[in-house]
Amino acid sequence: MVYAQAGDRVVAPGLPNVQVFTSNGTWTKPDGLRAVMVEVVGGGGAGGGTTGVTASTQGEGGYGGGGGYARKLFQASELSATETVTVGAGGTGASGAAGNAGGTSVFDSVSATGGGGGAVVANVAAGSNSVANGGAGGVGVSGDFNVNGSPGLKGRTLNGIAVLTGSGGTSGLGFGGGAQSRTAAGTGNAGAAYGGGGGGGFGAATVTTGGAGSAGVVIVTTYF
């Protein structure tokens, strides 16, 4: 631990205070602040859906990408009296369509983009194969340390049977787990907090919707 010298006394610095923003808000600069460590995670992308209602067909949409991550240390003098905090929303799935991307999380100059949405796929019959690409991982921007989210895995259907072994992308530094595949036809599973990508929809002669991505987060640690 680093200590501050005050005359002949050695004074331990104050304990840090941690604020976790899971939705948009405003951070207020406290008196006596020395520095602030900010961590931002973008929202996870949604999984893709499936199209087609022909009997004896299956398909699996692509999985959403994980949100990016960035970390930055600000000196007190670099920040305004108040700072707007933006938390990236998780991407939403759409019926029979590609998933939507996650939103970007922002604090002052540091940000993290959301993961991309998974691709839509048409259900196919026995003897046919299909692949639906997963969404790209989000990107950390302007941090002292930036980590991309991992991409969502592809939805695969081989010989008319959905493989069902994919997962959504994980956000940077492991914040938020990507959704796992379904075991029965229906809407893809949602990503886990924070910034996890959603799962692909599993269609068995049905139109389905991809699972939603998880919202991001902004963590502000203040040092006095």
MDAnalysis code that builds the backbone (N, CA, C; Angstrom):
import MDAnalysis as mda
import numpy as np

u = mda.Universe.empty(672, n_residues=224, atom_resindex=np.repeat(np.arange(224), 3), trajectory=True)
u.add_TopologyAttr("name", ["N", "CA", "C"] * 224)
u.add_TopologyAttr("resid", np.arange(1, 225))
u.add_TopologyAttr("resname", ["MET", "VAL", "TYR", "ALA", "GLN", "ALA", "GLY", "ASP", "ARG", "VAL", "VAL", "ALA", "PRO", "GLY", "LEU", "PRO", "ASN", "VAL", "GLN", "VAL", "PHE", "THR", "SER", "ASN", "GLY", "THR", "TRP", "THR", "LYS", "PRO", "ASP", "GLY", "LEU", "ARG", "ALA", "VAL", "MET", "VAL", "GLU", "VAL", "VAL", "GLY", "GLY", "GLY", "GLY", "ALA", "GLY", "GLY", "GLY", "THR", "THR", "GLY", "VAL", "THR", "ALA", "SER", "THR", "GLN", "GLY", "GLU", "GLY", "GLY", "TYR", "GLY", "GLY", "GLY", "GLY", "GLY", "TYR", "ALA", "ARG", "LYS", "LEU", "PHE", "GLN", "ALA", "SER", "GLU", "LEU", "SER", "ALA", "THR", "GLU", "THR", "VAL", "THR", "VAL", "GLY", "ALA", "GLY", "GLY", "THR", "GLY", "ALA", "SER", "GLY", "ALA", "ALA", "GLY", "ASN", "ALA", "GLY", "GLY", "THR", "SER", "VAL", "PHE", "ASP", "SER", "VAL", "SER", "ALA", "THR", "GLY", "GLY", "GLY", "GLY", "GLY", "ALA", "VAL", "VAL", "ALA", "ASN", "VAL", "ALA", "ALA", "GLY", "SER", "ASN", "SER", "VAL", "ALA", "ASN", "GLY", "GLY", "ALA", "GLY", "GLY", "VAL", "GLY", "VAL", "SER", "GLY", "ASP", "PHE", "ASN", "VAL", "ASN", "GLY", "SER", "PRO", "GLY", "LEU", "LYS", "GLY", "ARG", "THR", "LEU", "ASN", "GLY", "ILE", "ALA", "VAL", "LEU", "THR", "GLY", "SER", "GLY", "GLY", "THR", "SER", "GLY", "LEU", "GLY", "PHE", "GLY", "GLY", "GLY", "ALA", "GLN", "SER", "ARG", "THR", "ALA", "ALA", "GLY", "THR", "GLY", "ASN", "ALA", "GLY", "ALA", "ALA", "TYR", "GLY", "GLY", "GLY", "GLY", "GLY", "GLY", "GLY", "PHE", "GLY", "ALA", "ALA", "THR", "VAL", "THR", "THR", "GLY", "GLY", "ALA", "GLY", "SER", "ALA", "GLY", "VAL", "VAL", "ILE", "VAL", "THR", "THR", "TYR", "PHE"])
u.atoms.positions = np.array([
    [0.840, -1.194, 0.000],
    [0.000, 0.000, 0.000],
    [0.875, 1.245, 0.000],
    [0.482, 2.267, -0.760],
    [1.208, 3.522, -0.799],
    [0.634, 4.460, 0.249],
    [1.519, 5.118, 1.009],
    [1.086, 6.024, 2.059],
    [1.464, 7.455, 1.707],
    [0.612, 8.391, 2.145],
    [0.890, 9.810, 1.954],
    [1.565, 10.353, 3.204],
    [2.600, 11.195, 3.009],
    [3.341, 11.769, 4.131],
    [2.710, 13.109, 4.516],
    [2.395, 13.293, 5.798],
    [1.823, 14.542, 6.302],
    [2.635, 14.968, 7.514],
    [3.635, 15.841, 7.291],
    [4.515, 16.227, 8.397],
    [5.264, 15.006, 8.891],
    [5.202, 14.787, 10.236],
    [5.858, 13.620, 10.822],
    [4.921, 12.428, 10.919],
    [3.663, 12.595, 10.414],
    [2.686, 11.510, 10.496],
    [2.608, 10.799, 9.151],
    [2.378, 9.505, 9.219],
    [2.105, 8.738, 8.008],
    [0.620, 8.431, 7.981],
    [-0.060, 8.889, 6.915],
    [-1.516, 8.786, 6.846],
    [-1.898, 7.822, 5.735],
    [-2.640, 6.784, 6.073],
    [-3.108, 5.850, 5.048],
    [-4.183, 6.525, 4.213],
    [-4.169, 6.321, 2.893],
    [-5.206, 6.913, 2.054],
    [-6.572, 6.325, 2.388],
    [-7.623, 7.097, 2.079],
    [-8.975, 6.624, 2.345],
    [-9.305, 5.399, 1.516],
    [-10.215, 4.602, 2.014],
    [-10.633, 3.413, 1.287],
    [-11.365, 3.819, 0.012],
    [-11.167, 3.110, -1.052],
    [-11.869, 3.447, -2.291],
    [-13.365, 3.191, -2.169],
    [-14.125, 3.920, -2.965],
    [-15.574, 3.753, -3.036],
    [-15.928, 3.248, -4.429],
    [-16.767, 2.237, -4.493],
    [-17.116, 1.624, -5.776],
    [-18.585, 1.876, -6.085],
    [-18.846, 2.426, -7.269],
    [-20.206, 2.616, -7.753],
    [-20.390, 1.776, -9.014],
    [-21.480, 1.013, -9.042],
    [-21.774, 0.152, -10.183],
    [-23.036, 0.677, -10.867],
    [-22.892, 1.091, -12.115],
    [-24.021, 1.588, -12.899],
    [-24.495, 0.478, -13.837],
    [-25.730, 0.025, -13.624],
    [-26.325, -0.968, -14.515],
    [-27.359, -0.340, -15.448],
    [-27.532, 0.968, -15.341],
    [-28.390, 1.728, -16.244],
    [-27.821, 3.135, -16.352],
    [-28.311, 3.909, -17.291],
    [-27.796, 5.252, -17.499],
    [-27.955, 6.099, -16.240],
    [-27.006, 6.993, -16.012],
    [-27.073, 7.831, -14.823],
    [-26.050, 8.954, -14.887],
    [-25.828, 9.572, -13.738],
    [-24.877, 10.678, -13.627],
    [-23.945, 10.417, -12.455],
    [-22.661, 10.536, -12.695],
    [-21.662, 10.420, -11.640],
    [-21.294, 11.814, -11.167],
    [-21.268, 12.001, -9.845],
    [-20.942, 13.299, -9.255],
    [-19.580, 13.232, -8.591],
    [-18.740, 14.180, -8.921],
    [-17.371, 14.217, -8.413],
    [-17.374, 14.589, -6.926],
    [-16.854, 13.718, -6.052],
    [-16.869, 14.011, -4.618],
    [-15.707, 14.928, -4.209],
    [-15.870, 15.569, -3.084],
    [-14.792, 16.397, -2.540],
    [-13.619, 15.518, -2.119],
    [-12.419, 16.036, -2.261],
    [-11.231, 15.323, -1.812],
    [-10.795, 14.196, -2.719],
    [-11.362, 14.119, -3.911],
    [-11.028, 13.038, -4.841],
    [-9.596, 13.165, -5.352],
    [-8.876, 12.040, -5.409],
    [-7.535, 12.015, -6.010],
    [-7.566, 11.441, -7.424],
    [-8.247, 10.326, -7.598],
    [-8.265, 9.661, -8.897],
    [-9.482, 8.746, -8.978],
    [-9.796, 8.352, -10.211],
    [-10.947, 7.486, -10.468],
    [-10.532, 6.403, -11.463],
    [-10.822, 5.152, -11.122],
    [-10.643, 4.049, -12.069],
    [-12.012, 3.713, -12.657],
    [-12.113, 3.800, -13.972],
    [-13.376, 3.541, -14.655],
    [-13.243, 2.280, -15.502],
    [-14.231, 1.410, -15.393],
    [-14.312, 0.209, -16.217],
    [-15.647, 0.213, -16.938],
    [-15.625, 0.005, -18.253],
    [-16.856, -0.009, -19.029],
    [-16.952, -1.303, -19.832],
    [-18.153, -1.855, -19.869],
    [-18.431, -3.077, -20.636],
    [-19.635, -2.810, -21.528],
    [-19.500, -3.076, -22.823],
    [-20.613, -2.893, -23.750],
    [-21.645, -4.005, -23.630],
    [-22.833, -3.739, -24.165],
    [-23.898, -4.744, -24.140],
    [-23.629, -5.892, -25.090],
    [-24.152, -7.051, -24.764],
    [-24.000, -8.223, -25.624],
    [-24.953, -8.177, -26.806],
    [-24.526, -8.729, -27.925],
    [-25.386, -8.812, -29.100],
    [-26.403, -9.945, -28.972],
    [-27.519, -9.804, -29.668],
    [-28.556, -10.847, -29.645],
    [-28.250, -11.934, -30.657],
    [-28.779, -13.110, -30.404],
    [-28.657, -14.202, -31.359],
    [-29.584, -14.014, -32.548],
    [-29.284, -14.720, -33.622],
    [-30.119, -14.671, -34.811],
    [-31.276, -15.664, -34.732],
    [-32.333, -15.365, -35.470],
    [-33.489, -16.254, -35.516],
    [-33.423, -17.217, -36.688],
    [-34.520, -17.928, -36.898],
    [-34.621, -18.878, -38.010],
    [-35.878, -18.589, -38.816],
    [-35.861, -18.980, -40.086],
    [-37.024, -18.791, -40.957],
    [-37.443, -20.127, -41.548],
    [-38.678, -20.179, -42.000],
    [-39.164, -21.374, -42.681],
    [-40.015, -22.245, -41.785],
    [-41.145, -22.716, -42.314],
    [-42.058, -23.553, -41.527],
    [-42.345, -24.877, -42.233],
    [-41.523, -25.225, -43.204],
    [-41.726, -26.482, -43.921],
    [-41.498, -27.664, -42.987],
    [-42.331, -28.674, -43.093],
    [-42.218, -29.836, -42.215],
    [-40.851, -30.493, -42.337],
    [-40.387, -31.073, -41.235],
    [-39.135, -31.833, -41.179],
    [-37.923, -30.998, -41.560],
    [-37.897, -29.749, -41.128],
    [-36.736, -28.887, -41.330],
    [-36.270, -28.355, -39.978],
    [-34.965, -28.060, -39.915],
    [-34.398, -27.477, -38.700],
    [-33.392, -26.388, -39.067],
    [-33.075, -25.548, -38.081],
    [-32.063, -24.522, -38.271],
    [-31.702, -23.895, -36.934],
    [-30.517, -23.314, -36.890],
    [-30.071, -22.627, -35.674],
    [-29.397, -21.321, -36.079],
    [-29.898, -20.219, -35.501],
    [-29.313, -18.921, -35.794],
    [-27.941, -18.749, -35.165],
    [-27.186, -17.768, -35.682],
    [-25.874, -17.461, -35.106],
    [-26.003, -16.839, -33.722],
    [-24.935, -16.902, -32.958],
    [-24.926, -16.422, -31.573],
    [-24.375, -14.995, -31.505],
    [-24.864, -14.213, -30.547],
    [-24.433, -12.833, -30.410],
    [-23.035, -12.709, -29.826],
    [-22.331, -11.643, -30.220],
    [-20.992, -11.387, -29.703],
    [-21.025, -10.723, -28.332],
    [-19.951, -10.881, -27.571],
    [-19.837, -10.269, -26.256],
    [-19.412, -8.808, -26.340],
    [-19.792, -8.017, -25.365],
    [-19.428, -6.614, -25.346],
    [-17.945, -6.402, -25.057],
    [-17.399, -5.317, -25.584],
    [-16.002, -4.972, -25.314],
    [-15.800, -4.451, -23.906],
    [-14.526, -4.269, -23.522],
    [-14.167, -3.817, -22.181],
    [-13.034, -2.805, -22.283],
    [-13.112, -1.755, -21.490],
    [-12.018, -0.788, -21.411],
    [-11.881, -0.305, -19.970],
    [-10.645, -0.030, -19.572],
    [-10.357, 0.461, -18.220],
    [-9.431, 1.672, -18.336],
    [-9.748, 2.719, -17.569],
    [-8.922, 3.926, -17.629],
    [-8.856, 4.578, -16.252],
    [-7.647, 5.031, -15.887],
    [-7.442, 5.778, -14.644],
    [-7.467, 7.268, -14.969],
    [-8.388, 7.983, -14.343],
    [-8.494, 9.435, -14.502],
    [-7.983, 10.119, -13.245],
    [-7.199, 11.162, -13.402],
    [-6.888, 12.046, -12.290],
    [-8.094, 12.951, -12.042],
    [-8.252, 13.399, -10.809],
    [-9.417, 14.212, -10.456],
    [-9.544, 15.431, -11.366],
    [-8.423, 16.038, -11.708],
    [-8.442, 17.254, -12.519],
    [-8.942, 17.020, -13.947],
    [-8.980, 15.774, -14.391],
    [-9.410, 15.469, -15.754],
    [-10.923, 15.365, -15.893],
    [-11.628, 15.354, -14.770],
    [-13.063, 15.111, -14.804],
    [-13.857, 16.348, -14.413],
    [-15.043, 16.453, -14.987],
    [-15.952, 17.550, -14.669],
    [-16.655, 17.280, -13.341],
    [-17.393, 18.278, -12.866],
    [-18.127, 18.127, -11.605],
    [-19.129, 16.989, -11.685],
    [-19.712, 16.788, -12.850],
    [-20.585, 15.636, -13.093],
    [-20.222, 15.026, -14.441],
    [-20.407, 13.737, -14.554],
    [-20.147, 13.028, -15.799],
    [-21.359, 12.158, -16.137],
    [-21.775, 12.226, -17.393],
    [-22.869, 11.380, -17.856],
    [-22.376, 9.947, -18.038],
    [-23.137, 9.008, -17.505],
    [-22.800, 7.585, -17.616],
    [-23.810, 6.910, -18.537],
    [-23.308, 6.283, -19.577],
    [-24.166, 5.558, -20.513],
    [-23.837, 4.076, -20.436],
    [-24.854, 3.279, -20.163],
    [-24.678, 1.821, -20.094],
    [-25.317, 1.202, -21.330],
    [-24.519, 0.472, -22.100],
    [-25.019, -0.140, -23.331],
    [-26.074, -1.202, -23.064],
    [-27.199, -1.075, -23.739],
    [-28.266, -2.070, -23.601],
    [-27.885, -3.360, -24.316],
    [-28.457, -4.458, -23.874],
    [-28.278, -5.708, -24.591],
    [-29.047, -5.674, -25.901],
    [-28.504, -6.318, -26.932],
    [-29.203, -6.392, -28.206],
    [-30.478, -7.215, -28.081],
    [-31.474, -6.874, -28.876],
    [-32.747, -7.591, -28.858],
    [-32.845, -8.524, -30.062],
    [-33.486, -9.644, -29.846],
    [-33.718, -10.577, -30.928],
    [-34.924, -10.164, -31.760],
    [-34.989, -10.672, -32.983],
    [-36.104, -10.376, -33.875],
    [-36.590, -11.663, -34.514],
    [-37.904, -11.795, -34.637],
    [-38.488, -13.013, -35.189],
    [-38.085, -13.201, -36.643],
    [-37.471, -14.336, -36.943],
    [-37.081, -14.655, -38.300],
    [-36.085, -13.692, -38.901],
    [-35.222, -13.102, -38.061],
    [-34.271, -12.095, -38.545],
    [-32.988, -12.154, -37.729],
    [-31.980, -11.440, -38.223],
    [-30.712, -11.353, -37.493],
    [-30.915, -10.634, -36.168],
    [-30.059, -10.930, -35.199],
    [-30.120, -10.260, -33.910],
    [-29.557, -8.849, -34.000],
    [-29.996, -7.990, -33.102],
    [-29.499, -6.621, -33.041],
    [-28.232, -6.549, -32.189],
    [-27.372, -5.599, -32.518],
    [-26.129, -5.409, -31.773],
    [-26.398, -4.820, -30.401],
    [-25.482, -5.053, -29.480],
    [-25.553, -4.432, -28.162],
    [-25.133, -2.970, -28.227],
    [-25.498, -2.199, -27.203],
    [-25.181, -0.781, -27.170],
    [-23.808, -0.503, -26.588],
    [-23.342, 0.725, -26.782],
    [-22.032, 1.164, -26.322],
    [-22.130, 1.778, -24.928],
    [-21.220, 1.421, -24.044],
    [-21.119, 2.014, -22.711],
    [-20.051, 3.107, -22.737],
    [-20.348, 4.242, -22.057],
    [-19.456, 5.410, -22.141],
    [-19.333, 6.090, -20.783],
    [-18.107, 6.493, -20.450],
    [-17.838, 7.389, -19.326],
    [-16.733, 8.335, -19.781],
    [-17.056, 9.639, -19.903],
    [-16.107, 10.626, -20.381],
    [-15.504, 10.145, -21.712],
    [-14.185, 9.998, -21.794],
    [-13.538, 9.653, -23.065],
    [-13.382, 8.158, -23.305],
    [-13.737, 7.347, -22.332],
    [-13.537, 5.907, -22.463],
    [-14.868, 5.231, -22.789],
    [-14.817, 4.218, -23.676],
    [-16.051, 3.557, -24.087],
    [-15.777, 2.109, -24.466],
    [-16.864, 1.349, -24.588],
    [-16.783, -0.049, -25.032],
    [-18.003, -0.328, -25.887],
    [-17.785, -0.751, -27.105],
    [-18.906, -1.003, -27.999],
    [-19.552, -2.354, -27.688],
    [-20.800, -2.495, -28.141],
    [-21.526, -3.735, -27.915],
    [-21.153, -4.808, -28.918],
    [-21.482, -6.029, -28.569],
    [-21.253, -7.148, -29.471],
    [-22.231, -7.124, -30.638],
    [-21.825, -7.706, -31.756],
    [-22.691, -7.777, -32.929],
    [-23.748, -8.861, -32.798],
    [-24.818, -8.710, -33.564],
    [-25.892, -9.697, -33.544],
    [-25.574, -10.903, -34.413],
    [-26.119, -12.056, -34.033],
    [-25.944, -13.267, -34.824],
    [-26.809, -13.236, -36.081],
    [-26.371, -13.961, -37.099],
    [-27.078, -13.985, -38.380],
    [-28.309, -14.881, -38.325],
    [-29.286, -14.554, -39.177],
    [-30.483, -15.381, -39.335],
    [-30.165, -16.548, -40.266],
    [-30.940, -17.625, -40.159],
    [-30.718, -18.787, -41.022],
    [-32.067, -19.384, -41.414],
    [-32.111, -19.980, -42.604],
    [-33.310, -20.681, -43.041],
    [-33.246, -22.134, -42.584],
    [-34.352, -22.654, -42.091],
    [-34.419, -24.071, -41.739],
    [-34.190, -24.912, -42.998],
    [-33.492, -26.026, -42.842],
    [-33.203, -26.887, -43.997],
    [-33.637, -28.321, -43.692],
    [-33.835, -29.068, -44.760],
    [-34.291, -30.457, -44.641],
    [-33.103, -31.410, -44.633],
    [-33.392, -32.675, -44.370],
    [-32.360, -33.716, -44.400],
    [-31.642, -33.690, -45.741],
    [-30.316, -33.848, -45.679],
    [-29.500, -33.806, -46.875],
    [-28.923, -32.436, -47.151],
    [-29.327, -31.429, -46.357],
    [-28.835, -30.064, -46.560],
    [-28.140, -29.560, -45.301],
    [-27.208, -28.642, -45.499],
    [-26.473, -28.030, -44.391],
    [-26.674, -26.514, -44.420],
    [-26.495, -25.880, -43.271],
    [-26.537, -24.416, -43.230],
    [-25.634, -23.928, -42.107],
    [-25.128, -22.700, -42.278],
    [-24.285, -22.060, -41.273],
    [-24.746, -20.617, -41.106],
    [-24.934, -20.183, -39.870],
    [-25.277, -18.795, -39.566],
    [-24.146, -18.206, -38.738],
    [-23.511, -17.175, -39.235],
    [-22.367, -16.591, -38.544],
    [-22.765, -15.947, -37.216],
    [-21.853, -16.050, -36.246],
    [-22.039, -15.363, -34.975],
    [-21.651, -13.897, -35.082],
    [-22.098, -13.099, -34.119],
    [-21.767, -11.685, -34.107],
    [-20.340, -11.432, -33.642],
    [-19.751, -10.347, -34.125],
    [-18.395, -9.979, -33.707],
    [-18.388, -9.478, -32.273],
    [-17.250, -9.614, -31.612],
    [-17.106, -9.079, -30.263],
    [-16.992, -7.562, -30.281],
    [-17.450, -6.910, -29.213],
    [-17.307, -5.469, -29.078],
    [-15.860, -5.078, -28.820],
    [-15.599, -3.766, -28.845],
    [-14.237, -3.245, -28.779],
    [-14.124, -2.201, -27.663],
    [-13.071, -2.293, -26.859],
    [-12.751, -1.250, -25.894],
    [-12.045, -0.095, -26.588],
    [-12.400, 1.144, -26.200],
    [-11.884, 2.323, -26.899],
    [-11.345, 3.340, -25.895],
    [-10.132, 3.795, -26.123],
    [-9.509, 4.907, -25.376],
    [-9.227, 4.587, -23.912],
    [-9.187, 3.335, -23.546],
    [-8.785, 2.984, -22.194],
    [-7.274, 2.836, -22.086],
    [-6.773, 2.804, -20.846],
    [-5.381, 2.416, -20.639],
    [-5.192, 0.936, -20.962],
    [-6.304, 0.196, -20.878],
    [-6.302, -1.244, -21.132],
    [-7.616, -1.575, -21.824],
    [-7.548, -2.163, -23.000],
    [-8.737, -2.473, -23.797],
    [-8.764, -3.953, -24.169],
    [-9.941, -4.558, -24.064],
    [-10.092, -5.974, -24.416],
    [-11.347, -6.144, -25.273],
    [-11.210, -6.821, -26.380],
    [-12.370, -7.123, -27.213],
    [-13.209, -8.228, -26.588],
    [-14.517, -8.139, -26.767],
    [-15.369, -9.264, -26.406],
    [-15.151, -10.399, -27.390],
    [-15.461, -11.609, -26.967],
    [-15.289, -12.741, -27.885],
    [-16.481, -12.822, -28.834],
    [-16.271, -13.289, -30.056],
    [-17.383, -13.412, -31.000],
    [-18.318, -14.542, -30.617],
    [-19.564, -14.420, -31.058],
    [-20.492, -15.525, -30.886],
    [-20.165, -16.652, -31.845],
    [-20.451, -17.868, -31.437],
    [-20.188, -19.009, -32.312],
    [-21.252, -19.130, -33.402],
    [-20.920, -19.886, -34.419],
    [-21.841, -20.083, -35.525],
    [-22.954, -21.052, -35.145],
    [-24.134, -20.812, -35.672],
    [-25.198, -21.802, -35.601],
    [-25.055, -22.749, -36.782],
    [-25.027, -24.050, -36.535],
    [-24.771, -25.019, -37.604],
    [-25.894, -26.053, -37.684],
    [-26.257, -26.367, -38.917],
    [-27.226, -27.429, -39.174],
    [-26.612, -28.378, -40.198],
    [-26.449, -29.629, -39.817],
    [-25.811, -30.623, -40.677],
    [-26.813, -31.714, -41.028],
    [-26.962, -31.936, -42.330],
    [-27.888, -32.967, -42.805],
    [-29.293, -32.765, -42.226],
    [-29.686, -31.491, -42.129],
    [-31.035, -31.167, -41.670],
    [-31.236, -31.229, -40.172],
    [-30.155, -31.397, -39.386],
    [-30.278, -31.480, -37.928],
    [-29.402, -30.397, -37.288],
    [-29.994, -29.561, -36.460],
    [-29.242, -28.499, -35.794],
    [-28.228, -29.110, -34.829],
    [-26.983, -28.624, -34.880],
    [-25.910, -29.197, -34.064],
    [-26.072, -28.834, -32.595],
    [-26.462, -27.593, -32.282],
    [-26.767, -27.151, -30.915],
    [-25.581, -27.297, -29.959],
    [-24.433, -26.825, -30.362],
    [-23.261, -26.845, -29.475],
    [-22.600, -25.472, -29.397],
    [-23.314, -24.427, -29.809],
    [-22.728, -23.090, -29.821],
    [-22.897, -22.365, -28.495],
    [-22.341, -21.159, -28.452],
    [-22.523, -20.286, -27.287],
    [-22.322, -18.843, -27.718],
    [-22.969, -17.956, -26.984],
    [-22.782, -16.535, -27.228],
    [-21.413, -16.081, -26.746],
    [-20.971, -14.933, -27.251],
    [-19.675, -14.410, -26.869],
    [-19.648, -13.911, -25.437],
    [-18.463, -13.981, -24.827],
    [-18.249, -13.471, -23.473],
    [-17.646, -12.080, -23.567],
    [-18.067, -11.181, -22.691],
    [-17.535, -9.825, -22.739],
    [-16.064, -9.793, -22.327],
    [-15.382, -8.678, -22.600],
    [-13.968, -8.541, -22.290],
    [-13.663, -8.857, -20.830],
    [-12.571, -9.543, -20.593],
    [-12.122, -9.977, -19.268],
    [-13.114, -10.880, -18.552],
    [-13.999, -11.519, -19.316],
    [-14.880, -12.512, -18.719],
    [-16.090, -11.967, -18.002],
    [-16.369, -10.671, -18.121],
    [-17.608, -10.130, -17.555],
    [-18.767, -10.640, -18.406],
    [-19.618, -11.455, -17.843],
    [-20.801, -11.906, -18.570],
    [-20.557, -13.143, -19.392],
    [-21.330, -14.164, -19.180],
    [-21.198, -15.394, -19.937],
    [-22.129, -15.404, -21.132],
    [-21.648, -15.953, -22.228],
    [-22.494, -16.084, -23.399],
    [-23.533, -17.176, -23.201],
    [-24.698, -16.988, -23.827],
    [-25.790, -17.957, -23.713],
    [-25.407, -19.292, -24.339],
    [-25.883, -20.353, -23.748],
    [-25.692, -21.692, -24.299],
    [-26.843, -22.040, -25.240],
    [-26.662, -23.073, -26.027],
    [-27.683, -23.469, -26.999],
    [-28.905, -24.078, -26.319],
    [-30.000, -24.031, -27.029],
    [-31.231, -24.669, -26.547],
    [-31.180, -26.178, -26.768],
    [-32.071, -26.891, -26.099],
    [-32.193, -28.331, -26.328],
    [-33.530, -28.674, -26.976],
    [-34.395, -27.670, -27.140],
    [-35.678, -27.860, -27.805],
    [-35.976, -26.603, -28.604],
    [-36.828, -26.709, -29.586],
    [-37.124, -25.580, -30.454],
    [-37.687, -24.410, -29.665],
    [-37.276, -23.183, -30.069],
    [-37.806, -21.991, -29.424],
    [-36.829, -20.827, -29.491],
    [-37.171, -19.776, -28.779],
    [-36.342, -18.574, -28.721],
    [-34.991, -18.893, -28.093],
    [-33.921, -18.300, -28.628],
    [-32.595, -18.519, -28.071],
    [-32.494, -18.059, -26.625],
    [-31.575, -18.647, -25.887],
    [-31.366, -18.266, -24.492],
    [-30.709, -16.894, -24.410],
    [-31.007, -16.168, -23.337],
    [-30.445, -14.831, -23.134],
    [-29.020, -14.914, -22.598],
    [-28.211, -13.903, -22.906],
    [-26.855, -13.830, -22.378],
    [-26.855, -13.494, -20.894],
    [-25.775, -13.837, -20.214],
    [-25.644, -13.577, -18.782],
    [-24.960, -12.231, -18.562],
    [-25.241, -11.618, -17.422],
    [-24.642, -10.322, -17.092],
    [-23.144, -10.492, -16.819],
    [-22.310, -9.550, -17.196],
    [-22.649, -8.344, -17.948],
    [-22.065, -8.461, -19.346],
    [-22.829, -8.060, -20.385],
    [-22.329, -8.034, -21.734],
    [-22.233, -9.348, -22.462],
    [-22.896, -10.396, -21.963],
    [-22.859, -11.692, -22.643],
    [-23.756, -11.720, -23.873],
    [-23.316, -12.422, -24.924],
    [-24.103, -12.534, -26.144],
    [-25.236, -13.525, -26.024],
    [-26.333, -13.262, -26.731],
    [-27.496, -14.143, -26.707],
    [-27.329, -15.350, -27.615],
    [-28.160, -16.364, -27.377],
    [-28.093, -17.593, -28.149],
    [-28.930, -17.533, -29.413],
    [-28.588, -18.374, -30.370],
    [-29.367, -18.465, -31.600],
    [-30.688, -19.169, -31.369],
    [-31.710, -18.736, -32.111],
    [-32.981, -19.443, -32.055],
    [-32.853, -20.826, -32.681],
    [-33.631, -21.768, -32.177],
    [-33.635, -23.134, -32.703],
    [-35.004, -23.379, -33.314],
    [-35.015, -23.493, -34.634],
    [-36.272, -23.721, -35.326],
    [-36.401, -25.151, -35.799],
    [-37.549, -25.767, -35.514],
    [-37.880, -27.098, -36.034],
    [-39.224, -26.939, -36.743],
    [-39.144, -26.636, -38.049],
    [-40.326, -26.295, -38.836],
    [-41.037, -25.063, -38.262],
    [-40.276, -24.162, -37.661],
    [-40.858, -22.966, -37.048],
    [-39.971, -21.754, -37.299],
    [-40.600, -20.574, -37.280],
    [-39.867, -19.317, -37.274],
    [-39.537, -18.993, -35.819],
    [-38.286, -18.649, -35.531],
    [-37.903, -18.378, -34.147],
    [-37.147, -17.053, -34.038],
    [-36.963, -16.638, -32.787],
    [-36.278, -15.386, -32.446],
    [-34.999, -15.701, -31.682],
    [-33.945, -14.961, -31.952],
    [-32.710, -15.134, -31.195],
    [-32.840, -14.594, -29.780],
    [-31.996, -15.090, -28.883],
    [-32.006, -14.649, -27.491],
    [-31.369, -13.274, -27.333],
    [-31.858, -12.527, -26.373],
    [-31.347, -11.185, -26.121],
    [-29.944, -11.222, -25.527],
    [-29.147, -10.215, -25.856],
    [-27.868, -10.045, -25.188],
    [-28.060, -9.385, -23.836],
    [-27.073, -9.512, -22.978],
    [-27.137, -8.902, -21.653],
    [-26.615, -7.473, -21.711],
    [-27.218, -6.593, -20.905],
    [-26.750, -5.209, -20.845],
    [-25.326, -5.139, -20.300],
    [-24.626, -4.069, -20.643],
    [-23.278, -3.856, -20.131],
    [-23.294, -3.266, -18.727],
    [-22.181, -2.679, -18.348],
    [-22.057, -2.115, -17.005],
    [-20.945, -1.071, -17.018],
    [-21.041, -0.100, -16.116],
    [-19.977, 0.874, -15.892],
    [-19.633, 0.855, -14.407],
    [-18.375, 0.608, -14.083],
    [-17.925, 0.520, -12.698],
    [-16.957, 1.667, -12.438],
    [-17.263, 2.486, -11.440],
    [-16.454, 3.654, -11.117],
    [-15.905, 3.499, -9.695],
    [-14.589, 3.401, -9.588],
    [-13.930, 3.280, -8.285],
    [-13.192, 4.579, -7.995],
    [-13.576, 5.239, -6.906],
    [-12.979, 6.533, -6.553],
    [-11.960, 6.343, -5.435],
    [-10.849, 7.079, -5.555],
    [-9.763, 7.032, -4.570],
    [-9.564, 8.427, -3.972],
    [-9.497, 8.464, -2.642],
    [-9.383, 9.740, -1.930],
    [-7.980, 9.911, -1.337],
])
